[in-house]
Amino acid sequence: MTDAREIELKFLCEPHDLDKILAASPPGADETRELVSVYFDTTAGDLRAKGVSLRVRHSGERRLQTVKRGAGLSREEHEAEIVGDRPDPLVGPLKKLLSSRGVRALKPVFEVRVKRRQRLFHHGAATVELALDEGDVRAGRRSSPISEVELELKSGDPAALYAAARDLAGAAPLYLSFDSKATQGEALLAGTLLKARHSAPIVLPRRATAADAFQATARQALAQIAANAALLREAQGAEAVHQLRVGVRRLRSALSTFSPLFASREAKSLKSELAWLAKSCDAARNLEVFATETIAPAPPATPGLAALSKAVEGALAKGLASAAQAASSERFRRLMIDAAAWIETGPWRETRRKAREEPVADFAARRLGKRLRKVLKAGADLAELDDEGRHHLRIAAKKLRYSADALGGPFPSRAVGGFARRLKGLQDELGALNDLATAGPLVAGLRLTPDAALAAGELLGALEARKPRLIARAAKAFGKLADTEPFWRG
């Protein structure tokens, strides 16, 4: 049995490009195998809930049982050869993860069949294993194709994986992916393969440091960006654009929240590229909000409404295509590799030791306190603020919320949840006011026929009439937040 930490990068790649990747890789020992991997879990999904995958891989007459746990570049991996097609509960950590009843309840939930072409090569002083997988994942009558490139570090510096990835990315498009085959199988089972990826709660290890919290937050944000970009390339959905933007904002917020951990120049390029990606999605998101929040609720008899709706739909289609183009570009692919490389192996991990190793609860109290003070100062005279002032308040509130999501782990969940609800209430009201402020410029940028312009004018007038009521609601929400005891002071 082998117990180790798997250090691996995974990329999505078109099937017709796999040969190009193999041809571009350094020479080495090659092997081709047909692999069938059967994944097991209980009906209740007990292993999935723990972030664990369990598989029995068939390769000829051999049966290899593997348990994986973790996220990011490095994952915990336990492997052992077994006898038979079912998991052996006496091997590896399985008996510690499940009760005796849970072990007996294990059943096959999906399987992955791939043709794997494998090459072991040297990159500098490191040894890297390249795997090209082509096949599918099957769950009952459902199936989904798999075409992936994996780079696993066998020995040497993890930075070599990113260097190898950059080299191979010149041969064919490689899209960084954080979804394991287990994740794909679970999504296939749940019917969520073509659904936008939302952010998930950030789980921190015991005695987490500020550096642990940063990496966990940044990894999750990058995974959210990658998953929604993949969906956007395939389906061009408005929700995928929205969630991609959320992932970008969360990563940019993390770079700001955890800035004491690294020199500002280190993250400068990454911040710039993230700003480009967000901007590429702005038009699609703003038009989708206008279509759903303003046009859809309007009385159908509004003169010119159909013409306005058609104009917005056309502009939205162009905005979605533009966002998908950005998510398909070489610039995006390079951004994702560079961001992951910096998060996992960047120079920041060797500097500012005191800040990196500070207990996350202490770090959180200081940084969240600073964020809250900015919000309270920016909203002190909320009812008197202009559109720009409310926009700055909204951004400050959003940064506080993302920071609270990243740093709330060590604190009582009830207190964190109560504070988050008050903060979200303020965000929602400020968001509605921001939609009003952006509606005018958005409409002005459209080429409207006279009847469509008439409808737009009427709708904008109705929006403006709502403004005093929305400002009053935002002021009330701000007051509730100001009266809420911050969870980090408890």
N, C-alpha and C positions, 0 to 999 in steps of 0.2 A: 504494500500500500504506500502511496506517496501523498504526503500532506505538504502543500506548498501554496505560494501566492502566484497566481497566474497574472502575468503582465502582458497585456494584449491590446492591440488596436483593431477595430473592425470598420470596414468600409463597404458601402453599397456600390456595385459596379454592374454595368450592363453586360449580359452574357456574351455578346459579341466582342467585348473589350477584354475579356479575361485572358485570351491568348497574348494580347499586347502587354499586359502586366507581367505575365510569365516571361515573355521575351526580353522585357526591360530589366528584370531582376538580375542580380549577380549570379554567376554560375554556382551550382551546388549539387548536392545529392537529391535526386528526384524520386518520388513515389506517387502512385495513383491507387486510390482505394474507393470501394463502394461502402458507404457507411449508413447504417440504419440506427437511429437513436430513438428509443422509446422513453418518454418522460412520464414520471409518476407523481401523483399527489392524492390527497384524500378528496372526497366529494366536497368537503367544506373548504378546500384550498388552504389547508393548514401550513404547508410549506411555502406556498406563494405569499401568504400573509407574513411570513418571517423573512421574506426576501431570499428564499433558498430555492434552487432548482435541483432535481434529482433525475438522473437518466441512467439507463442501461444501454450501452452502445454495442451493436453487433458488428463485428468486422471479421468475416469468415467464421471460424469456429470459436473465436474469442468473445468473451463478454466482459465489458469494462464498466464498472459502476462509478459514477462521478457525482459528487455533491459540490455545488458552487454557491458562494454567498459573497455579497458585496457589490460595489459599483465603482466606476472610474477606471483608471489605467490598471490598477492592481486589484485582483479579486482572490478571495480565499478559495482554494480548490483541494478536494480530497478525491483521490483516484485509487481504485483497487480492482484487480481482476477477480471475477466471481464465477461461480458455477450456476448455470440456469439463467432463465430470462427475467426472473423477478429480483428486485433489490434484496440484498442480504442485510438484515437489520443489525448484524453483529459487526459489520465492517464500517469503519469511519465514524463520523459524528451522528449518524442517523438515529441511534437509540437515545441520544441526548436532545434531539430536535423534536421527537415525537414520543408520545406515550405508547405502551404496548398495544393499546387499542388502535391508536393512530397508525402504527406500523402495519397492523393487520388490515386496516382500511385502505391502504395504498392500492391504487389501481392505475392502469395506463390512461393518460388523458389526451395525449397527442404524440405523433411521431414525426421525425425529420429524416428524410432520405436525400442524400447528396452524393455526388461524385466529387471526391476531393483529390485535387492535384497539389502535391506538397513538395516544397523545396527547402532545404536547410542551407543557408549561406552565411557568409561573414560580411559584416558592415563595420569597417574599422576594426576595433578590438572586440566588438560584440558579435554574438551568434544569434541569428534571427531565423525563425521558421515562417515561411510564407505558405499560406493555404488558400487555394481557390476552390470555393464550394459552389456547386450548381445542382439544384434539385428543387425540393418543395417541402413544406410543412403541411401535415394532414391532421385534421381533427374531425372524425366522423366522415361526413360527406363533403366537408369543406376542405379546401386546399389553397395554398398561396405559394407562389414561386420564390425561390431563394437564389440569389446570385451575389456572392460576397467575396471580399478579399480580407484575410486576417493576417496580421503580423504579430507573432508572439516572440517575446524576448526569452531566449534560452540561457544566455549569460551576457554579462556586460552592463553598460550604462543604459538606462531606459531612454535617454535622449536619442539613442541610436534608432529606436523605433520611429520617431518622428522624422529623423533625417532620411531613413529608408522610405518612409511614406511620401516625403516631399520629392524624392527622386522618382518613385514609381508614378506619382501623380502627373508627371510630365508625359507619360506614355498614354494615359487614358483617364477620363474623369473618375475620381474617387471621392465619394461622399461619406464623410465620417458619420458613423452610426453608433449609438449607445444601446441599441436593442439586441439583446442576445437572442439566440434561436428559441430559448425558453420564453422570452418576452413575446416573440412573434407568435408562438404557439398559444400562449395565454390570450393574446388579443384575438386570434382566430377563433378560439373557443367562445370568447365573450362577444364576438361580432363587432369589435372596435377597431379593426385594422384601418378603416377609412374614416376614423373620427379624430378630430383635433386633439392634441395632447395638452392637457392642463397641468399646471404645476402641482406637485405633491408635497406633503409635509416633509420638512427636512429633519432627518433622524441623525442625531449626533452620538458618538460613542461616549461611554462614561469618562468623566474627567477630560472632556474635550477641551482643546486649546482654541485660541482665536484662529490659528492656522487650520485646524480641523474644520472649524465652522466655515471658514472661507472656501476651502476646497469642496466641502459638501454642497454649499450653496451654488458655487460656480459650476460644478459638475451637473447639478440638476438643471440649472438654467441652460447650459450648453446642450444637454440632452433634449430639453424642451424645444430649443431652436432646431436641432437636427431632425427631430421627429416631425415637426410641423412643416419644415422645409421640404422633407421627403413627400409628405402628403400634398403640399402645394404644387410640387412638380408633377404630381400625378393627377390631382383633381381640381386645383385652383379654387378652393373653397374660401369664402370670406372668413369663416371661423378659424381656418388654419392660419390665415394672415394675422388675425387678431392674437392668437396664442403664440405665434412666432414673435410678434412685437412684445408680448408680455415677457417671453423668455429673454429677449434682448434687453428690455428695461430691467429685469431682475439681475442680469449679469452686470449691466452698467451700474446699477445701485450697489451691487456687491463690491465692485471696484472702488466705489466711493466710501462705503461703510467701512471696509477693511483697509483703507488707504494707509493707516499707520504701519501696516505689515511690509510695505514695499515702497521704493522710491517712485515718485510720480512719473518719471521718464520711462520706467519699465512698462507701465500700462498705457502710455500715451497713444501708441500706434493701435493697440487693441480698442481703446475707446473710440478712436477715429473711425475704424472699420465698422464697429457696432453702430455708430451714428449713421454711417452710409446705409447699412442694412435696414435700420429702422425707417429712414427716410424713403427707401425704396418701397416700403409698404404703407406709407402714410395715406396716399391718395385712395387706395382701395379701402382702407379701414374707414376713413372719413366719409366716403361716399356710401359705404354700406350702412353706417350709422344714420346718415341722412335719409337713406331709403327706408330703413326699418322704423326709425324713431319719429320721422317727420312726414314722409310721404304716405307710408302704409296706414297710419291712423287718420289721415285726412278724409273728410266726407267725399265719397265717390263722385258726387255731383259737382265738385269744385271745378270751375271752368279751366280748361287747359291742363288738368291734372294728368291725364293719360300721356300727353305730349311731354310733360316734365318727367314723368316716370320713365318714359322711353329714353329720354336724353340721359338721365342718371344711370339707367341700366347699361347704356352703351359706354358711358365713361367708366362705370364700375368694371365692366368686362376688360377694358383697356388697363385699368389699374391692377386688376388681378393678374393679367398677363405680364405686366411689368414686374410685379412682385415675384411671380414664378420665374421670370427671366433672371432676376437677381439671385434667386435661390438655386438656379441652375448654372450660375456663372463660375468661371475659374476664380474670380475674386472671392466669391463665397466659399469655395472649397479650400482656398488658401487660408482664409480667415479662420475656418473651423480647425484646421490642423494647427495653425499657429496659436490659437487661443488655448486649445487642449494642451499643447506642448508647454506653454507658459504656466498654465495652472498646475500641471503635474511636475514639471522639471525646471521651471524658471529659476533665475538667480535669486529671486526673493526668498526661496526656501533655505538659503544659506546666510541670510543677513537678518538684522534686527531681531535677534534671538529673543530678547526680553518681550517684545511685542508679540512675536509668533507664539511663544509658549505661555502667554498669560491665560489663566483660566477663563473660559468663555463667559461665565457669569459676570466676572469683574469687567471684562472688556465690554460686555453688553450694557451694563449699567452706565458706563461712561458714554458710549457712543449713542445709545438710545436717548439718554438724557439730553445730549446735544441736539439730536434730531427733533425731540419734542419741543425744546426751547425755540427752535427755528419756526416750528409750526405755530406755536402760541404767539410768537412775536409777529409773524406774517399775517395772522388772522385777528389781531387784537381789535381792529376796527373793520371787521368784515363787511358790515352793511355799507360802509363808505368806500370800499375798494372799487376800482375800475376793473375792466376785463383783464388787463395785464396783471394787476395785483392779485386777482382771484386765481389767475393761471399760476402765478408763482406759489401761492398757497397750496393749490392742488398738487403741484410737483413736490413740494415739501412734505405734504401729507402722504403722497404715494411713496416717497423714499422712506419715510418713517414706517409705513406698513411693511414694505419689503424688508427693511432692516429687522423689524419685529418678527417677521416670519423666519428670518435666518438665525436670529439669536434667541428666540423664545424657548428653545428646547430645555434649558436647565430650570425653568421656572414652572410653577403650578399651571397646568393647562387651563383650568377654569379662569384664572386671573388673566392669562394671555388671551383667551378667547373673548372675554368681556371687553378688554381693551381693543382688540382687533375689530369687534363689532361696532364699537363707537367710532373708530377710525374709518371703517368702511362706510358707515352712514354719512360721515362728512365727505368722503371721496365721491360717493354717489351723487350728492347734491352739487358738489363742485364740478363733477363730470357733466351733469346736465347743463350747468351754466356755461361750461366750455363748449359744449355742442352748439349752444345758441350763438356764442361768439364766433365760432368757425363756420357757421352755416352761410353767413353773408358772403365772405370771401370764396367759399366753395362754389356757391351758385354763380358768382361773378366770373368764375373761371370756366363755366360751361357755355357752349354755343347753343343758345335757346331760341326757339321760334317765338314769335310774339305771344301766342297763346300759352306756351310753356312759361315764358317770362311773367305773364300775368298770374299764373298759378303760383309761381315761386314767390312773387311779391306778396300775395295773400298769405302764404304759409309763413314767410319771414315776419310779416306783421303779427301773425298769431303767436309766433315764438317770442317776439319782443314783448308782447302783452303779458306773457307768463313770467317775465324776468323778476319783477318785484316779489312775487310769491316764492320763487325759487331762492332768491337772496335771503328771504326771511327764514326759509327752511334750512338753508346752509348755516345761517347764524345760530339757529337753534341747535343744529348738529354740532357746531363748533363748541357751543356752551356745554353740551353734554360731555364732549371729549375733554374739555378743560377741567371739568369736575370729576373726571375719572382718575382714580389713583393708579399711577403707572405700576405695572406688574413687577418691574425690576426693583422697586423700592420696598416691596413687601417683606 
